[in-house]
Amino acid sequence: MDFFDAITKRATVKRYEKKDVDDKLIGVILYTANYAESAGNLQAWEFIVVKDDEDARSQLYNASLKSDAVKSAPVNIIVCADTKKLSLKYQERGENVYAVQDTASVATIMVLTAQMLGLGANWIRALDEDKVKQIFGIPADIRPVGIVTVGYPAEKSEIIRRQPIENLTWYNFYRKKYNKAYYFQTGPKEEVFKPIVNQLIDKLKKKK
């Protein structure tokens, strides 16, 4: 699967097969996630991989407001933000804003990497942070922001339909239409758009 397909054909997985995920694949997911964009390149994130421990998964299931994805996933990765590291450099905005922005960037890369590896994933945002801290012994200055569930999908999930990007993008000023991009002129037709993207990527590679 190429990167374009990983993005446009991604589907949120809610139920997983009872099949182990090789630790090497988890390693790839964590490795790529560590290259996410971060404020000041602080990499103010930490991860807890919950795997092969039914009791830990059961407790995480309850703390995630009983998410079916967490319950069935063979791997749950708790994505945490180091709020102390961020607040030391960026004060309140670092702790309250950059912590969420950076970990969301991490989660996106994790989900896309899982997709490209032939796995499925889900970014779980709903969780009781205090309970998660208590269960896993997380210190006060480390904030559990969400959970990435990983595994082999038990069913084919429907690809979520999207609003047309031309209805969400403005040119210089809010509500002034941006209709200069080729995509807007052709519409969301993969057979037209995908070759253009690949051509642009090839050109960039040749320039290097």
C-alpha positions in Angstrom: 0.0 0.0 0.0 1.4 3.4 -0.9 1.1 6.6 1.2 -1.8 8.0 -0.9 -3.9 4.9 -0.4 -3.0 4.8 3.3 -4.6 8.2 3.7 -7.6 8.1 1.4 -8.6 4.5 2.1 -8.1 4.5 5.8 -11.0 3.2 7.8 -11.5 3.3 11.6 -11.3 -0.1 13.1 -13.6 -1.0 16.0 -13.1 -4.8 16.2 -9.9 -6.8 15.8 -9.0 -10.4 15.2 -7.6 -12.5 18.1 -4.3 -12.5 16.4 -0.9 -11.4 17.8 0.9 -8.4 16.3 4.6 -9.0 15.9 6.7 -6.7 18.1 8.8 -5.7 15.1 5.7 -4.1 13.6 5.0 -2.3 16.8 8.6 -1.1 16.7 8.1 0.3 13.3 5.0 2.2 14.4 6.8 3.7 17.3 9.9 4.5 15.3 8.0 6.5 12.7 5.8 8.2 15.3 9.0 9.5 16.9 9.6 11.5 13.8 6.4 13.5 14.2 6.5 17.3 14.2 6.9 18.7 17.8 7.1 22.2 19.4 10.8 23.1 19.7 11.7 19.6 18.6 11.3 18.6 22.2 9.7 15.3 21.4 7.6 15.7 24.6 5.9 12.4 24.3 6.1 9.0 25.9 4.3 5.7 25.1 3.0 2.8 27.1 2.5 -0.4 25.0 -0.3 -2.5 26.6 0.1 -6.1 25.2 -0.2 -9.7 26.4 -1.7 -8.6 29.7 -5.5 -9.2 29.9 -5.9 -7.5 33.3 -4.2 -4.3 32.1 -6.3 -4.3 28.9 -9.5 -4.8 30.9 -8.7 -1.9 33.2 -7.8 0.3 30.2 -11.1 -0.7 28.6 -13.0 0.6 31.6 -10.8 3.8 31.8 -11.5 4.4 28.0 -15.2 4.6 28.7 -15.6 1.0 27.6 -14.3 1.4 24.0 -14.9 -1.8 22.0 -11.7 -1.1 20.0 -9.6 -1.1 23.2 -11.3 -4.3 24.4 -10.6 -6.3 21.2 -7.3 -4.8 20.2 -4.2 -7.1 20.8 -2.1 -3.9 21.2 -3.1 -0.6 22.9 -0.5 2.2 22.8 -1.2 4.9 25.4 0.1 8.2 24.0 1.3 10.6 26.7 2.5 14.2 26.7 5.4 15.4 29.0 3.7 18.6 30.2 6.6 19.6 32.4 9.0 19.6 29.5 6.6 21.7 27.4 5.7 24.1 30.2 9.4 24.8 31.1 9.9 26.2 27.6 6.4 27.4 26.5 4.7 28.0 29.8 0.9 27.6 29.9 0.4 27.3 26.1 3.0 24.5 26.0 1.2 22.5 28.7 -2.3 23.1 27.5 -2.0 23.5 23.7 1.3 22.1 22.3 0.9 18.9 24.4 -2.3 18.1 22.5 -1.1 19.3 19.1 2.1 17.2 19.3 0.6 14.0 20.5 -2.2 14.3 17.9 0.6 14.5 15.3 2.2 11.4 16.7 -1.1 9.5 16.7 -1.8 10.4 13.0 1.6 8.9 12.0 0.9 5.8 14.1 -2.4 5.2 12.4 -1.1 5.7 8.9 2.0 3.5 9.6 -0.3 0.7 10.8 -2.4 1.0 7.7 0.7 0.8 5.5 1.9 -2.3 7.4 -1.4 -4.1 6.6 -2.8 -3.5 10.1 -5.7 -1.5 11.3 -5.8 1.2 14.0 -8.0 3.6 15.9 -7.2 6.9 17.7 -9.2 6.7 20.9 -9.7 10.2 22.4 -12.2 9.4 25.2 -10.5 8.3 28.4 -10.5 9.0 32.1 -7.0 10.5 32.5 -6.8 10.1 36.3 -7.8 6.4 36.1 -5.2 5.7 33.4 -2.5 7.4 35.5 -3.5 5.4 38.5 -3.6 2.0 36.7 -0.3 2.4 34.9 1.7 4.4 37.5 2.0 7.5 35.4 3.6 10.5 37.2 1.8 13.8 37.6 3.6 15.7 34.9 3.0 13.0 32.2 -0.5 13.4 30.7 -2.2 10.4 28.9 -3.9 12.1 25.9 -5.3 9.2 24.0 -4.9 5.5 23.0 -3.9 4.1 19.6 -5.4 0.6 19.2 -3.6 -1.7 16.8 -4.3 -5.1 15.3 -5.7 -7.0 12.3 -9.3 -5.8 11.5 -12.0 -8.4 12.2 -14.3 -6.9 9.7 -14.1 -4.6 6.7 -14.8 -1.1 8.0 -16.6 1.4 5.8 -14.4 4.2 4.5 -15.7 7.5 6.0 -17.1 9.9 3.4 -15.6 13.4 3.5 -16.8 16.8 2.8 -15.4 18.3 -0.4 -12.2 20.1 0.5 -13.3 23.1 -1.6 -16.0 23.7 1.0 -13.4 23.9 3.8 -10.6 26.0 2.2 -10.4 29.7 1.8 -8.0 32.0 -0.1 -6.3 34.8 1.8 -9.5 35.7 3.6 -12.2 33.6 5.4 -15.0 32.6 3.1 -13.2 33.7 -0.1 -13.1 30.5 -2.2 -9.8 28.9 -3.1 -10.4 27.3 -6.4 -6.9 27.4 -8.0 -5.7 24.0 -7.0 -6.0 21.3 -9.7 -7.8 19.1 -7.3 -10.7 21.5 -7.1 -11.1 21.7 -10.8 -11.2 18.0 -11.4 -13.1 16.9 -8.3 -12.2 14.0 -6.0 -11.6 11.4 -8.7 -8.8 9.1 -7.7 -8.0 8.0 -11.2 -7.3 11.7 -12.1 -5.8 12.9 -8.8 -3.5 10.1 -7.8 -1.3 10.1 -11.0 -0.7 13.8 -10.5 0.4 13.3 -6.9 2.7 10.5 -7.9 4.2 12.7 -10.7 4.9 15.5 -8.3 6.6 13.0 -5.9 8.8 11.6 -8.7 9.9 15.1 -9.7 10.9 16.0 -6.2 12.9 12.7 -5.9 14.7 13.6 -9.2 15.6 17.0 -7.9 17.4 15.5 -4.9 
